[in-house]
């Protein structure tokens, strides 16, 4: 990180560390690292972090623990700067190295010389946009102050009624399961906005945009199911789930859905839209990135529906 700022009146008469924390969003750990291993100056002179600053003082902070990366050419890199990288993660790829995925995780394939810091996470089957910070300062700053707006596209069974709205239902882990979540009045607050993009009458399916106002595990999948519309290909909450079998009523509604589930090959969920405030690069405007709908989800829809889907994505830019 390298930051040059001018002390505002709000911090007049306060110690330098207050400016570092308040104006530069630096954690106490990062302030210590900058003090010990970096450059901390006021008006061109080295100063201790207890130094009292005044309005108009010029503060220069410099400390580098940036990871250098040599990403695999197969990765779809959307944007890269010294502080973070945005990748269009494919379905089937885990974010962190785990048992069984030590060599093919996203973090591994970025080939960094220092630890990387995912600012967000996506489940293995979920495709789409994800931000990875190259240093602790960027990670802390973006997580706390990035004001992220994340939107997803999901292919669901049936037609949402109404076509758009808000689902406000608490979610909790099912008592007898480590993985499965469910709507539960004792759960944590969980709010999802949704809007139907297109309904495909041929297969009785819809493409729906979901906007998370909270960030809970499996939020979209559980909330969509709560409205009677499981995601296509969802092996945990869908009609063909082994771990969470659908009831007879659900089977009567949807009939044999194994064909569409097999065609999708995974839960049909894509993180297509990412908007945030870049507090690291002196940007006065929000940054917005959009990822096209992957072919495995597009293939579920008719040509007529795809025309509307492409129009929607074009409007989102």
HUHUFEN-V701101 format. One record per backbone hydrogen bond with DSSP energy under -0.5 kcal/mol. CO is the residue of the C=O (numbers start at 1). NH is the residue of the N-H. If there is no record, write none. Layout:
BEGIN
{{CO | NH} {CO | NH}}
END
This chain:
BEGIN
{{1 | 63} {3 | 61} {5 | 59} {7 | 56} {8 | 11} {9 | 12} {11 | 14} {14 | 53} {15 | 18} {15 | 19} {16 | 19} {16 | 20} {17 | 21} {18 | 22} {19 | 23} {19 | 24} {20 | 26} {21 | 25} {27 | 31} {28 | 32} {29 | 33} {30 | 34} {31 | 35} {32 | 36} {33 | 37} {33 | 38} {34 | 38} {39 | 62} {40 | 47} {41 | 60} {42 | 45} {45 | 42} {48 | 51} {49 | 17} {51 | 16} {51 | 53} {53 | 13} {54 | 57} {57 | 7} {57 | 59} {58 | 43} {59 | 5} {60 | 41} {61 | 3} {62 | 39} {63 | 65} {68 | 113} {72 | 75} {75 | 77} {76 | 78} {76 | 88} {79 | 86} {83 | 134} {83 | 135} {84 | 81} {85 | 87} {85 | 132} {86 | 78} {86 | 79} {87 | 89} {87 | 130} {89 | 128} {90 | 93} {94 | 106} {95 | 107} {98 | 101} {105 | 109} {106 | 110} {107 | 110} {108 | 111} {109 | 72} {110 | 70} {111 | 70} {117 | 133} {124 | 92} {124 | 93} {127 | 271} {128 | 89} {130 | 87} {131 | 119} {131 | 120} {132 | 85} {133 | 117} {134 | 67} {135 | 139} {136 | 140} {137 | 141} {138 | 142} {139 | 143} {140 | 144} {141 | 145} {142 | 146} {146 | 277} {149 | 275} {150 | 212} {151 | 272} {151 | 273} {152 | 210} {153 | 270} {154 | 156} {154 | 208} {155 | 232} {156 | 206} {163 | 196} {165 | 194} {166 | 168} {167 | 169} {167 | 192} {170 | 184} {171 | 188} {172 | 182} {174 | 177} {180 | 174} {182 | 172} {184 | 187} {188 | 171} {190 | 169} {191 | 213} {191 | 214} {192 | 167} {193 | 211} {194 | 165} {195 | 209} {198 | 207} {199 | 201} {200 | 204} {200 | 205} {204 | 158} {205 | 200} {206 | 156} {206 | 208} {207 | 197} {207 | 198} {208 | 154} {209 | 195} {210 | 152} {210 | 212} {211 | 193} {216 | 219} {218 | 222} {219 | 223} {220 | 224} {221 | 225} {222 | 226} {223 | 227} {224 | 227} {224 | 229} {225 | 228} {230 | 157} {231 | 234} {232 | 268} {233 | 235} {234 | 238} {235 | 242} {235 | 243} {238 | 241} {239 | 246} {247 | 251} {248 | 252} {249 | 253} {250 | 254} {251 | 255} {255 | 257} {257 | 261} {258 | 262} {259 | 263} {260 | 264} {261 | 265} {267 | 269} {268 | 155} {269 | 127} {270 | 153} {270 | 272} {271 | 129} {272 | 291} {273 | 151} {274 | 289} {275 | 149} {276 | 278} {276 | 287} {277 | 279} {278 | 283} {287 | 276} {289 | 274} {294 | 297} {294 | 298} {295 | 299} {297 | 300} {298 | 301} {302 | 306} {303 | 307} {304 | 308} {305 | 309} {306 | 310} {307 | 311} {308 | 312} {309 | 313} {310 | 314} {311 | 315} {312 | 316} {313 | 317} {314 | 317}}
END
